Amino acid sequence: MEHNSIADYEEDEDVEIPDHMLRDEFCDPENPVALNFTEISAAAYKIRDGIQQTPCSLSQMSSQYDMQIYFKKEFLQYTGSFKERGARYTLLQLSADQQNKGVIAASAGNHALALSFHGKSLGIPITVVMPIVAPLMKVSACRQYGANVIVKGNDIGESKKFALRIAKKKGLLYINGYDHPNILAGQGTMGLEILSQVPDLDACVIPVGGGGLIAGAAVAIKSLNPNVQIIGVESVQCASFSEALKAGHPIYTQSKSTLADGLAVPTVGVNAFETAKGLIDKMVLVKEEYIALAILRLIEQEKAVVEGAGATGLAAIIQGLLPELKGKKVVIALCGGNIDTTALGRVLERGLAAEGRLVRFVVTVSDRPGGIAELTRLISDLGVSIKDILHERAWLKSDVFSVQVKCVVETRDMEHSKELEQSLRKKYAQVIWGPVHQENVDID
Ligand SMILES: Cc1ncc(COP(=O)(O)O)c(C=O)c1O
């Protein structure tokens, strides 16, 4: 019986396949395989006509951070990420029989997009299992590329089990997006490109999820120039590679919600870890607010729309985690641009808040005619723009001729915000500055 629809697969789920049979044969924790340089060269040759050579250009942000920053713009790949490199190479390496049967993968986004797109262009059937938390934009894009998309699993771990089960039943090949050996080889081609574009770089900063990209790129770069520093970046919310390095092997590390959803892999790849562990010079963990800030700066200054995972490299610089790179030539991989428009709106607001350009405060003013007008005049005289304003009387415990005004305002920068705060404090006795966590702020 042909199985094309989700309903068919869900029916099949009743037939239990024991967990021990659900192992991914290419990613064996007992026998991890380290990638070598020859495989990356082979991959570069094979995918050369199907992948973009993305720019690696000097950024005008360089002077701001006192280093020569080059951005490797992998978000300009057709489906918006570097994942196409590994996906295309892996599909090209399949036997004719496997190409006919097709492949399956679990992915919350970029790997699924890359496989779907290149599967279509090479005529290979693709099934992707995406967790229910996968961004809608990515789910519908995979469908548009003609993939059989199954949304199943609360997280990527559950989706993977489901995908492995289908793989066993249908004889489909499961392709791990950060650990299949051919995926690592394909991702390594980004490293080759970087070296040809910026031959004398001192360091390369690479976001780390399951570890496939850093493993491939590190082999490519260190094989040709061992002096280049390889720096990995994770969000503090999902530090699985850092934890694996501490433990000496991949270890389950709970992922918490993060803007860098592409990096939320609880256990890094065994082959990726084996390959990368001796090649990484430093790992850093970035905070969420710096990821938001990096996304904002990339849009404003670089005209680049980059998703959270892709912006972590710049976030590490902004957070001041890499002071040793000052004066150096540094390539930062901007490796993905697939961010939901709604998420982008929220992220930009967070970024503006983190930079002190979006400020919230509560001030108590006179409720007599002109009281609020005086406040808004003070604000406008400073060139500050009011985004939201709300006034409340009923909850105040002080004199009945006072009113509490809550404002959200937009300023030029942190200095400008400070100027506003000082002016408000000079004029008004009761000012609460910054985020107000209690909804009914009680000013006596
Ligand atoms: C945009 C982006 N950057 C970085 C990564 C991390 O790659 P890897 O899982 O190979 O470490 C991912 C993974 O999906 C990604 O989507």
The ligand as an SDF file (V2000), in Angstrom:
LIG
                    3D

 16 16  0  0  0  0  0  0  0  0999 V2000
   20.8050   29.2120   11.0070 C   0  0  0  0  0  0  0  0  0  0  0  0
   21.5370   28.1140   11.6590 C   0  0  0  0  0  0  0  0  0  0  0  0
   22.7420   28.3660   12.1640 N   0  0  0  0  0  0  0  0  0  0  0  0
   23.4660   27.4060   12.7570 C   0  0  0  0  0  0  0  0  0  0  0  0
   22.9900   26.1250   12.8980 C   0  0  0  0  0  0  0  0  0  0  0  0
   23.8210   25.0940   13.6050 C   0  0  0  0  0  0  0  0  0  0  0  0
   24.2710   24.0940   12.7440 O   0  0  0  0  0  0  0  0  0  0  0  0
   24.6620   22.6930   13.3200 P   0  0  0  0  0  0  0  0  0  0  0  0
   23.4170   22.0310   13.8100 O   0  0  0  0  0  0  0  0  0  0  0  0
   25.2690   21.9810   12.1620 O   0  0  0  0  0  0  0  0  0  0  0  0
   25.6190   22.9290   14.4250 O   0  0  0  0  0  0  0  0  0  0  0  0
   21.7220   25.8140   12.3990 C   0  0  0  0  0  0  0  0  0  0  0  0
   21.1740   24.4910   12.5210 C   0  0  0  0  0  0  0  0  0  0  0  0
   20.0530   24.2180   12.1340 O   0  0  0  0  0  0  0  0  0  0  0  0
   20.9800   26.8350   11.7530 C   0  0  0  0  0  0  0  0  0  0  0  0
   19.7620   26.5930   11.2540 O   0  0  0  0  0  0  0  0  0  0  0  0
  1  2  1  0
  2  3  1  0
  2 15  2  0
  3  4  2  0
  4  5  1  0
  5  6  1  0
  5 12  2  0
  6  7  1  0
  7  8  1  0
  8  9  2  0
  8 10  1  0
  8 11  1  0
 12 13  1  0
 12 15  1  0
 13 14  2  0
 15 16  1  0
M  END
$$$$
